[in-house]
Amino acid sequence: EIESSKPDQEKLSNLLEGFKYRKARIGKAALENCVIEQAAMSDCYRSGNFKQTMTMCRAESKAFERCYTMQGQFLKALGYLSTHDQAPEVEEQIQMHADALYHRMLDQEAAAADAKAQGLPAPSFGPLVPLSDQTTLQQQQHTTSTGAPVSASAAATLESARPVSYEQGIDAYLRRLKPEVRQGLHAEWEQKKYSDEEKLLAARAYAMEAEAGVDTANHVAHLMEQVQRGREQRRKDGTASVGDYVSGWLGR
């Protein structure tokens, strides 16, 4: 009888622990992706040349700090926190993709700087992360909120609402955040002179993290309801455990 409600409780515990683990794991994954930059910074502090010593390894420290920050944002933007039951293989793929996108971003920035130095037009690149949540948009294009198929005209309207520029994509993600979070992001972007690519990445990373938190909370609420229904049923059946009665006395 004591074990009768354990499966649901285990699911609840695993769900919460999994989310906390992935949040902590993001920092470790970002650090793993920045091992070269970290090594360069450490080598500089240990045996840097005269110029590096005079600048206190500012360039190397800045490169590492940016790598760590951006890698973390790419991980979040790619959905590292989004699925409560994703396999370790999926997390590894996301980590590898985040690293690839970060280095692609560095290559694009270098190409833009080189073009500017030569007086050439700035090269044009597509966004590194989606301008919109493609999965959600595709679902919206085929079904209404009640699950019924939408008409062709309604689907066309939804399609026309798809963000087609950095500004529209950034705004779409910001609308999913709390006002105070949006204000904080705008202040940081202004202070650090973020590029459109960096703004889009940050906005999507925050939106995906917030969405993952809501998704986890919804799953927790669902499992709590299952646990409560199970306890009530056992009380009716006369098979309730001491823990079931204690939970009832505590109002849980």
Secondary structure by P-SEA (a helix, b strand, c coil): ccccaaaaaaaaaaaaaaaaaaaaaaaaaaaaaaaaaaaaaaaaaccccaaaaaacaaaaaaaaaaaaaaaaaaaaaacccccccccaaaaaaaaaaaaaaaaaaaaaaaaaaaaaaaccccccccccccccaaaaaaaaaccccccccccaaaaaaaaaaccccaaaaaaaaaaaccaaaaaaaaaaaaaacccaaaaaaaaaaaaaaaaaaaaaaaaaaaaaaaaaaaaaaaaaaccccaaaaaaaaacc
